[in-house]
Amino acid sequence: MSLGKCMGDWLADTAEGAQFVSMKMQEARKAPKTVMREFQAMARGLVEEVDAQVDAIRKKSLSDSRAARAEPRRAEGGQASPPSSNTGGKVPQVNPKKAGRKAS
């Protein structure tokens, strides 16, 4: 998306929001309690929607983590590979020549 299109979309959304708030402020002068009830209902609806989205994300994350634990990844040779980390999942290789030496 180009910068100009992004700015245009943002301005259009902002203008719609500004018009909505302006309209509600004019209505609030005539019936403040009614407008407050409408805003409270909108806020409750937003909270419910956010809670539903968070629950859906939690369920998906939980099911993904369970699936990942149920099926460990396999490296070459059929061995389970280590979990990825900041090292990229690399396992240090033991040099057989140095493994028999004692530390001095």
DSSP file (Angstrom, degrees, kcal/mol; ACC not computed):
  #  RESIDUE AA STRUCTURE BP1 BP2  ACC     N-H-->O    O-->H-N    N-H-->O    O-->H-N    TCO  KAPPA ALPHA  PHI   PSI    X-CA   Y-CA   Z-CA
    1    1 A M              0   0    0      0, 0.0     2,-0.1     0, 0.0     0, 0.0   0.000 360.0 360.0 360.0 135.1    0.0    0.0    0.0
    2    2 A S     >  -     0   0    0      1,-0.1     4,-2.3     4,-0.0     5,-0.2  -0.336 360.0-117.8 -75.3 159.1    1.4    3.4   -0.9
    3    3 A L  H  > S+     0   0    0      1,-0.2     4,-2.6     2,-0.2     5,-0.2   0.892 114.6  53.2 -63.3 -40.6    2.0    6.1    1.7
    4    4 A G  H  > S+     0   0    0      2,-0.2     4,-2.4     1,-0.2    -1,-0.2   0.905 110.1  46.6 -62.6 -42.2   -0.5    8.4    0.0
    5    5 A K  H  > S+     0   0    0      2,-0.2     4,-2.6     1,-0.2    -1,-0.2   0.907 112.0  51.4 -67.1 -40.7   -3.3    5.7    0.0
    6    6 A C  H  X S+     0   0    0     -4,-2.3     4,-2.4     2,-0.2    -2,-0.2   0.928 111.9  46.3 -61.0 -45.4   -2.5    4.9    3.7
    7    7 A M  H  X S+     0   0    0     -4,-2.6     4,-2.8     2,-0.2    -1,-0.2   0.898 111.7  51.9 -64.5 -40.3   -2.8    8.6    4.6
    8    8 A G  H  X S+     0   0    0     -4,-2.4     4,-2.3     2,-0.2    -2,-0.2   0.916 110.8  47.2 -62.8 -43.0   -6.0    9.0    2.6
    9    9 A D  H  X S+     0   0    0     -4,-2.6     4,-2.6     2,-0.2     5,-0.2   0.921 112.6  49.8 -63.0 -43.6   -7.6    6.0    4.4
   10   10 A W  H  X S+     0   0    0     -4,-2.4     4,-2.7     1,-0.2    -2,-0.2   0.922 111.7  47.8 -61.9 -44.1   -6.5    7.3    7.7
   11   11 A L  H  X S+     0   0    0     -4,-2.8     4,-2.8     2,-0.2    -1,-0.2   0.891 111.2  51.1 -64.4 -38.8   -7.9   10.8    7.0
   12   12 A A  H  X S+     0   0    0     -4,-2.3     4,-2.2     2,-0.2    -2,-0.2   0.929 112.9  45.3 -63.8 -44.2  -11.2    9.3    5.8
   13   13 A D  H  X S+     0   0    0     -4,-2.6     4,-2.2     2,-0.2    -2,-0.2   0.907 114.4  48.8 -64.8 -41.2  -11.5    7.2    9.0
   14   14 A T  H  X S+     0   0    0     -4,-2.7     4,-2.7     2,-0.2    -2,-0.2   0.899 110.0  51.1 -65.7 -41.0  -10.6   10.2   11.1
   15   15 A A  H  X S+     0   0    0     -4,-2.8     4,-2.5     2,-0.2    -1,-0.2   0.908 109.8  50.1 -63.9 -41.2  -13.1   12.4    9.4
   16   16 A E  H  X S+     0   0    0     -4,-2.2     4,-2.3     1,-0.2    -1,-0.2   0.920 112.4  47.6 -62.4 -42.6  -15.8    9.8    9.9
   17   17 A G  H  X S+     0   0    0     -4,-2.2     4,-2.6     2,-0.2    -2,-0.2   0.904 111.7  49.7 -64.0 -41.9  -14.9    9.6   13.6
   18   18 A A  H  X S+     0   0    0     -4,-2.7     4,-2.4     1,-0.2    -2,-0.2   0.899 111.1  49.3 -64.9 -40.5  -14.8   13.4   14.0
   19   19 A Q  H  X S+     0   0    0     -4,-2.5     4,-2.5     2,-0.2    -1,-0.2   0.911 111.4  50.0 -64.1 -41.3  -18.2   13.7   12.3
   20   20 A F  H  X S+     0   0    0     -4,-2.3     4,-2.5     2,-0.2    -2,-0.2   0.937 112.4  45.9 -62.7 -47.4  -19.7   11.0   14.6
   21   21 A V  H  X S+     0   0    0     -4,-2.6     4,-2.4     1,-0.2    -1,-0.2   0.903 112.7  51.1 -63.6 -40.8  -18.3   12.7   17.7
   22   22 A S  H  X S+     0   0    0     -4,-2.4     4,-1.9     2,-0.2    -1,-0.2   0.918 110.7  48.4 -61.6 -43.7  -19.6   16.1   16.5
   23   23 A M  H  X S+     0   0    0     -4,-2.5     4,-2.2     1,-0.2    -2,-0.2   0.916 112.3  48.9 -62.5 -43.6  -23.1   14.6   15.9
   24   24 A K  H  X S+     0   0    0     -4,-2.5     4,-2.5     1,-0.2    -2,-0.2   0.869 108.2  54.0 -66.5 -35.9  -23.1   13.0   19.3
   25   25 A M  H  X S+     0   0    0     -4,-2.4     4,-1.2     2,-0.2    -1,-0.2   0.900 108.9  48.6 -65.0 -39.3  -22.0   16.2   21.0
   26   26 A Q  H  X S+     0   0    0     -4,-1.9     4,-0.8     1,-0.2     3,-0.3   0.906 113.0  47.6 -65.3 -41.0  -24.9   18.1   19.4
   27   27 A E  H >X S+     0   0    0     -4,-2.2     4,-2.9     1,-0.2     3,-0.7   0.871 105.9  59.7 -65.7 -35.3  -27.3   15.3   20.5
   28   28 A A  H 3< S+     0   0    0     -4,-2.5    -1,-0.2     1,-0.3    -2,-0.2   0.802  97.0  59.9 -65.5 -28.3  -25.9   15.4   24.0
   29   29 A R  H 3< S+     0   0    0     -4,-1.2    -1,-0.3    -3,-0.3    -2,-0.2   0.857 114.7  35.8 -65.2 -33.0  -26.9   19.1   24.3
   30   30 A K  H << S+     0   0    0     -4,-0.8    -2,-0.2    -3,-0.7    -1,-0.2   0.873 139.8   9.4 -86.8 -40.8  -30.5   18.0   23.8
   31   31 A A     X  +     0   0    0     -4,-2.9     4,-1.8     1,-0.1    -1,-0.2  -0.637  64.4 171.0-143.0  79.2  -30.5   14.7   25.6
   32   32 A P  H  > S+     0   0    0      0, 0.0     4,-2.2     0, 0.0     5,-0.2   0.861  79.0  53.3 -62.5 -37.1  -27.3   14.1   27.6
   33   33 A K  H  > S+     0   0    0      1,-0.2     4,-2.2     2,-0.2     5,-0.2   0.896 107.9  51.0 -66.1 -39.1  -28.5   11.0   29.5
   34   34 A T  H  > S+     0   0    0      2,-0.2     4,-2.0     1,-0.2    -1,-0.2   0.922 111.2  47.2 -64.1 -44.3  -29.5    9.3   26.2
   35   35 A V  H  X S+     0   0    0     -4,-1.8     4,-2.5     1,-0.2    -1,-0.2   0.893 110.5  52.6 -66.3 -39.2  -26.1    9.9   24.6
   36   36 A M  H  X S+     0   0    0     -4,-2.2     4,-2.5     1,-0.2    -1,-0.2   0.901 108.6  50.4 -63.4 -39.9  -24.3    8.7   27.8
   37   37 A R  H  X S+     0   0    0     -4,-2.2     4,-2.3     2,-0.2    -1,-0.2   0.898 110.0  50.7 -63.7 -39.6  -26.4    5.4   27.7
   38   38 A E  H  X S+     0   0    0     -4,-2.0     4,-2.3     2,-0.2    -2,-0.2   0.924 111.4  47.4 -63.4 -43.8  -25.5    5.0   24.0
   39   39 A F  H  X S+     0   0    0     -4,-2.5     4,-2.4     2,-0.2    -2,-0.2   0.893 111.9  50.5 -65.3 -39.3  -21.7    5.5   24.8
   40   40 A Q  H  X S+     0   0    0     -4,-2.5     4,-2.4     2,-0.2    -1,-0.2   0.904 110.6  49.3 -64.9 -39.9  -21.9    3.1   27.7
   41   41 A A  H  X S+     0   0    0     -4,-2.3     4,-2.2     2,-0.2    -2,-0.2   0.896 111.2  49.6 -65.3 -39.8  -23.6    0.4   25.5
   42   42 A M  H  X S+     0   0    0     -4,-2.3     4,-2.3     2,-0.2    -2,-0.2   0.910 110.7  50.4 -64.5 -41.0  -21.0    0.9   22.8
   43   43 A A  H  X S+     0   0    0     -4,-2.4     4,-2.4     2,-0.2    -2,-0.2   0.911 110.1  49.5 -64.4 -42.7  -18.2    0.5   25.4
   44   44 A R  H  X S+     0   0    0     -4,-2.4     4,-2.4     1,-0.2    -1,-0.2   0.910 110.5  51.0 -62.4 -41.1  -19.7   -2.7   26.8
   45   45 A G  H  X S+     0   0    0     -4,-2.2     4,-2.2     1,-0.2    -2,-0.2   0.899 110.0  49.3 -62.8 -40.5  -20.0   -4.1   23.3
   46   46 A L  H  X S+     0   0    0     -4,-2.3     4,-2.7     2,-0.2    -2,-0.2   0.909 110.3  50.7 -65.0 -41.5  -16.3   -3.3   22.6
   47   47 A V  H  X S+     0   0    0     -4,-2.4     4,-2.6     1,-0.2    -2,-0.2   0.925 111.2  48.4 -62.1 -44.3  -15.3   -4.9   25.9
   48   48 A E  H  X S+     0   0    0     -4,-2.4     4,-2.2     2,-0.2    -1,-0.2   0.899 112.3  48.9 -62.9 -40.6  -17.3   -8.1   25.0
   49   49 A E  H  X S+     0   0    0     -4,-2.2     4,-2.3     2,-0.2    -2,-0.2   0.913 111.9  48.1 -66.5 -42.7  -15.8   -8.1   21.5
   50   50 A V  H  X S+     0   0    0     -4,-2.7     4,-2.7     2,-0.2    -2,-0.2   0.923 111.4  50.8 -63.6 -43.6  -12.2   -7.7   22.8
   51   51 A D  H  X S+     0   0    0     -4,-2.6     4,-2.5     1,-0.2    -2,-0.2   0.907 110.2  49.8 -60.6 -41.7  -12.8  -10.5   25.4
   52   52 A A  H  X S+     0   0    0     -4,-2.2     4,-2.2     2,-0.2    -1,-0.2   0.906 111.9  47.8 -64.1 -41.4  -14.1  -12.8   22.7
   53   53 A Q  H  X S+     0   0    0     -4,-2.3     4,-2.3     2,-0.2    -2,-0.2   0.911 111.7  49.5 -66.4 -42.0  -11.1  -12.1   20.5
   54   54 A V  H  X S+     0   0    0     -4,-2.7     4,-2.6     2,-0.2    -2,-0.2   0.913 110.9  50.4 -63.4 -42.4   -8.7  -12.7   23.4
   55   55 A D  H  X S+     0   0    0     -4,-2.5     4,-2.6     2,-0.2    -1,-0.2   0.908 110.1  50.2 -61.5 -42.1  -10.4  -16.0   24.2
   56   56 A A  H  X S+     0   0    0     -4,-2.2     4,-2.2     2,-0.2    -2,-0.2   0.905 111.4  48.2 -63.3 -41.0  -10.1  -17.1   20.6
   57   57 A I  H  X S+     0   0    0     -4,-2.3     4,-2.7     2,-0.2    -2,-0.2   0.917 111.8  49.9 -65.6 -42.8   -6.4  -16.3   20.5
   58   58 A R  H  X S+     0   0    0     -4,-2.6     4,-2.7     2,-0.2    -2,-0.2   0.926 111.2  48.7 -61.0 -45.1   -5.8  -18.1   23.8
   59   59 A K  H  X S+     0   0    0     -4,-2.6     4,-2.5     2,-0.2    -1,-0.2   0.911 113.4  46.8 -62.7 -42.7   -7.7  -21.2   22.6
   60   60 A K  H  X S+     0   0    0     -4,-2.2     4,-2.4     2,-0.2    -1,-0.2   0.918 113.6  48.4 -65.4 -42.9   -5.7  -21.2   19.3
   61   61 A S  H  X S+     0   0    0     -4,-2.7     4,-2.4     2,-0.2    -2,-0.2   0.909 112.6  48.6 -63.7 -42.1   -2.4  -20.7   21.1
   62   62 A L  H  X S+     0   0    0     -4,-2.7     4,-2.2     2,-0.2    -2,-0.2   0.917 112.9  46.5 -65.0 -44.0   -3.2  -23.5   23.6
   63   63 A S  H  X S+     0   0    0     -4,-2.5     4,-2.1     1,-0.2    -1,-0.2   0.872 112.6  51.0 -68.0 -35.5   -4.2  -25.9   20.9
   64   64 A D  H  X S+     0   0    0     -4,-2.4     4,-2.1     2,-0.2    -2,-0.2   0.910 111.0  47.7 -66.0 -41.7   -1.1  -25.1   18.8
   65   65 A S  H  X S+     0   0    0     -4,-2.4     4,-1.9     2,-0.2    -2,-0.2   0.874 111.8  50.1 -69.3 -36.0    1.2  -25.6   21.8
   66   66 A R  H  X S+     0   0    0     -4,-2.2     4,-2.0     2,-0.2    -1,-0.2   0.907 111.1  49.1 -66.2 -40.9   -0.5  -29.0   22.6
   67   67 A A  H  X S+     0   0    0     -4,-2.1     4,-1.6     1,-0.2    -2,-0.2   0.885 110.1  51.6 -65.6 -37.6   -0.1  -30.1   19.0
   68   68 A A  H  < S+     0   0    0     -4,-2.1    -1,-0.2     1,-0.2    -2,-0.2   0.881 112.0  46.0 -67.5 -37.4    3.6  -29.1   19.1
   69   69 A R  H  < S+     0   0    0     -4,-1.9    -1,-0.2     1,-0.2    -2,-0.2   0.836 109.5  55.3 -73.1 -31.6    4.2  -31.1   22.3
   70   70 A A  H  < S+     0   0    0     -4,-2.0    -2,-0.2     1,-0.3    -1,-0.2   0.838 114.9  38.3 -70.3 -33.0    2.3  -34.1   20.9
   71   71 A E  S  < S-     0   0    0     -4,-1.6    -1,-0.3    -5,-0.1     2,-0.1  -0.812  80.2-158.6-122.2  90.0    4.5  -34.3   17.8
   72   72 A P        -     0   0    0      0, 0.0    -3,-0.1     0, 0.0     2,-0.1  -0.392  29.3-105.9 -67.1 144.4    8.1  -33.5   18.5
   73   73 A R        -     0   0    0      8,-0.2     8,-2.2    -5,-0.1     2,-0.5  -0.398  33.2-135.8 -68.2 147.4   10.1  -32.5   15.4
   74   74 A R  B     -A   80   0A   0      6,-0.3     6,-0.3    -2,-0.1     2,-0.1  -0.903  13.1-157.3-110.8 132.4   12.5  -35.1   14.1
   75   75 A A    >   -     0   0    0      4,-4.1     3,-1.6    -2,-0.5     4,-0.1  -0.291  48.4 -57.5 -90.2-177.0   16.0  -34.3   13.0
   76   76 A E  G >  S+     0   0    0      1,-0.3     3,-0.6     2,-0.2    -1,-0.2  -0.361 126.9  32.3 -60.9 141.6   18.1  -36.4   10.6
   77   77 A G  G 3  S-     0   0    0      1,-0.2    -1,-0.3    -3,-0.1     3,-0.1   0.468 126.4 -81.8  88.0   1.8   18.4  -40.0   11.8
   78   78 A G  G <  S+     0   0    0     -3,-1.6     2,-0.2     1,-0.3    -1,-0.2   0.505  89.0 136.7  83.6   4.5   15.0  -40.0   13.5
   79   79 A Q    <   -     0   0    0     -3,-0.6    -4,-4.1    -4,-0.1    -1,-0.3  -0.591  63.3-103.4 -85.2 147.6   16.1  -38.3   16.7
   80   80 A A  B     -A   74   0A   0     -6,-0.3    -6,-0.3    -2,-0.2    -1,-0.1  -0.478  38.2-128.9 -67.7 135.7   13.9  -35.6   18.2
   81   81 A S        -     0   0    0     -8,-2.2    -8,-0.2    -2,-0.2     3,-0.1  -0.515  25.4-102.1 -84.7 155.3   15.4  -32.2   17.5
   82   82 A P        -     0   0    0      0, 0.0    -1,-0.1     0, 0.0     3,-0.1  -0.321  45.7 -90.0 -71.4 159.0   16.0  -29.6   20.3
   83   83 A P        -     0   0    0      0, 0.0     6,-0.2     0, 0.0     2,-0.1  -0.389  49.9-101.3 -65.9 147.4   13.5  -26.8   20.7
   84   84 A S        +     0   0    0      4,-0.1     2,-0.2     5,-0.1    -3,-0.0  -0.396  53.6 159.2 -68.9 148.3   14.4  -23.7   18.8
   85   85 A S    >   -     0   0    0     -3,-0.1     3,-2.0    -2,-0.1     5,-0.1  -0.733  61.3 -62.0-148.5-164.4   16.1  -20.9   20.8
   86   86 A N  T 3  S+     0   0    0      1,-0.3    -2,-0.1    -2,-0.2     0, 0.0   0.639 130.8  60.7 -68.8 -10.2   18.2  -17.9   20.2
   87   87 A T  T >  S-     0   0    0      3,-0.1     3,-0.5     0, 0.0    -1,-0.3   0.419 118.4-111.2 -92.2   0.9   20.9  -20.3   18.8
   88   88 A G  T <   -     0   0    0     -3,-2.0    -2,-0.1     1,-0.2    -4,-0.1   0.686  64.4 -65.1  79.6  17.7   18.5  -21.4   16.1
   89   89 A G  T 3  S+     0   0    0      1,-0.3    -1,-0.2    -6,-0.2     2,-0.2   0.650  89.0 155.8  81.2  14.0   18.1  -24.9   17.5
   90   90 A K    <   -     0   0    0     -3,-0.5    -1,-0.3    -5,-0.1    -3,-0.1  -0.529  31.9-149.3 -78.0 141.6   21.8  -25.8   16.9
   91   91 A V        -     0   0    0     -2,-0.2     2,-0.1    -9,-0.0    -1,-0.0  -0.938  23.5-113.1-110.1 129.6   23.3  -28.5   19.1
   92   92 A P        -     0   0    0      0, 0.0     2,-0.4     0, 0.0     0, 0.0  -0.392  31.2-130.2 -63.0 135.6   27.0  -28.4   19.9
   93   93 A Q        -     0   0    0     -2,-0.1     2,-0.5     1,-0.0     0, 0.0  -0.701  13.6-131.4 -87.9 136.3   28.8  -31.2   18.2
   94   94 A V        -     0   0    0     -2,-0.4     3,-0.1     2,-0.0    -1,-0.0  -0.769  14.4-137.3 -88.9 126.3   31.2  -33.3   20.4
   95   95 A N     >  -     0   0    0     -2,-0.5     4,-1.7     1,-0.2     3,-0.5  -0.753   8.4-150.9 -83.3 116.0   34.6  -33.7   18.9
   96   96 A P  H  > S+     0   0    0      0, 0.0     4,-0.7     0, 0.0    -1,-0.2   0.792  93.7  55.7 -61.6 -27.7   35.5  -37.4   19.5
   97   97 A K  H  4 S+     0   0    0      1,-0.2     3,-0.3     2,-0.2     4,-0.3   0.886 114.4  38.1 -70.7 -38.4   39.2  -36.6   19.6
   98   98 A K  H >4 S+     0   0    0     -3,-0.5     3,-0.6     1,-0.2    -1,-0.2   0.663 101.7  74.6 -86.1 -16.5   38.8  -34.0   22.3
   99   99 A A  H 3< S+     0   0    0     -4,-1.7    -1,-0.2     1,-0.2    -2,-0.2   0.824  94.7  50.9 -66.7 -31.4   36.2  -36.0   24.3
  100  100 A G  T 3< S+     0   0    0     -4,-0.7    -1,-0.2    -3,-0.3    -2,-0.1   0.666  92.0  95.3 -81.7 -16.4   38.7  -38.5   25.6
  101  101 A R  S <  S-     0   0    0     -3,-0.6     2,-0.3    -4,-0.3    -3,-0.0  -0.381  71.7-129.0 -74.4 150.6   41.1  -35.8   26.9
  102  102 A K        -     0   0    0     -2,-0.1     2,-0.2     1,-0.0    -1,-0.1  -0.775  26.6-108.2 -96.9 146.0   41.1  -34.7   30.5
  103  103 A A              0   0    0     -2,-0.3    -1,-0.0     1,-0.1     0, 0.0  -0.519 360.0 360.0 -71.6 138.2   41.0  -31.0   31.3
  104  104 A S              0   0    0     -2,-0.2    -1,-0.1    -3,-0.0    -2,-0.0   0.402 360.0 360.0-112.5 360.0   44.2  -29.7   32.7
